[in-house]
Amino acid sequence: MSELHTVNKSPFEKNSCESCLGHATAGSAVLFYEDGVYAVTKGTTVEAKLKGAQGVKLYALGPDLKARGIADDRVIAGVQVVDYAKFVDLAAEHDKVVAWV
């Protein structure tokens, strides 16, 4: 069963991202949105954890990156920047959506 995990809290304020990564299995996807997009920026302590998520597809919501002044070139390699339509597609493609708050 495939799962889409969503993270909307900054990894520097809450442990939602770390908990999510601990439960995401191969074949799952993680979408970062709202303040969760801070997790996908290069050069942070979270970068190694995201790169270690083997078999997990990583996404970030583009409008939320833009709203926080995070340019695409600051996004960790391997993280796909998506729009709202793709967010909906991801939710429909997976059997279950798990929100980490």
BELPEKA-V468063 format. One record per residue. N is the residue number from 1. RES is the residue in three letters. SS is DSSP state (~ for helix, > for strand, _ for the rest). Layout:
n=N res=RES ss=SS
n=N res=RES ss=SS
This chain:
n=1 res=MET ss=_
n=2 res=SER ss=_
n=3 res=GLU ss=>
n=4 res=LEU ss=>
n=5 res=HIS ss=>
n=6 res=THR ss=>
n=7 res=VAL ss=>
n=8 res=ASN ss=_
n=9 res=LYS ss=_
n=10 res=SER ss=_
n=11 res=PRO ss=_
n=12 res=PHE ss=_
n=13 res=GLU ss=_
n=14 res=LYS ss=_
n=15 res=ASN ss=_
n=16 res=SER ss=~
n=17 res=CYS ss=~
n=18 res=GLU ss=~
n=19 res=SER ss=~
n=20 res=CYS ss=~
n=21 res=LEU ss=~
n=22 res=GLY ss=~
n=23 res=HIS ss=~
n=24 res=ALA ss=_
n=25 res=THR ss=_
n=26 res=ALA ss=_
n=27 res=GLY ss=_
n=28 res=SER ss=_
n=29 res=ALA ss=>
n=30 res=VAL ss=>
n=31 res=LEU ss=>
n=32 res=PHE ss=>
n=33 res=TYR ss=_
n=34 res=GLU ss=~
n=35 res=ASP ss=~
n=36 res=GLY ss=~
n=37 res=VAL ss=~
n=38 res=TYR ss=~
n=39 res=ALA ss=~
n=40 res=VAL ss=~
n=41 res=THR ss=>
n=42 res=LYS ss=_
n=43 res=GLY ss=_
n=44 res=THR ss=_
n=45 res=THR ss=_
n=46 res=VAL ss=_
n=47 res=GLU ss=~
n=48 res=ALA ss=~
n=49 res=LYS ss=~
n=50 res=LEU ss=~
n=51 res=LYS ss=~
n=52 res=GLY ss=_
n=53 res=ALA ss=_
n=54 res=GLN ss=_
n=55 res=GLY ss=_
n=56 res=VAL ss=_
n=57 res=LYS ss=>
n=58 res=LEU ss=>
n=59 res=TYR ss=>
n=60 res=ALA ss=>
n=61 res=LEU ss=>
n=62 res=GLY ss=~
n=63 res=PRO ss=~
n=64 res=ASP ss=~
n=65 res=LEU ss=~
n=66 res=LYS ss=~
n=67 res=ALA ss=~
n=68 res=ARG ss=_
n=69 res=GLY ss=_
n=70 res=ILE ss=_
n=71 res=ALA ss=_
n=72 res=ASP ss=~
n=73 res=ASP ss=~
n=74 res=ARG ss=~
n=75 res=VAL ss=>
n=76 res=ILE ss=_
n=77 res=ALA ss=_
n=78 res=GLY ss=_
n=79 res=VAL ss=>
n=80 res=GLN ss=>
n=81 res=VAL ss=>
n=82 res=VAL ss=>
n=83 res=ASP ss=_
n=84 res=TYR ss=~
n=85 res=ALA ss=~
n=86 res=LYS ss=~
n=87 res=PHE ss=~
n=88 res=VAL ss=~
n=89 res=ASP ss=~
n=90 res=LEU ss=~
n=91 res=ALA ss=~
n=92 res=ALA ss=~
n=93 res=GLU ss=~
n=94 res=HIS ss=_
n=95 res=ASP ss=_
n=96 res=LYS ss=>
n=97 res=VAL ss=>
n=98 res=VAL ss=>
n=99 res=ALA ss=>
n=100 res=TRP ss=>
n=101 res=VAL ss=_
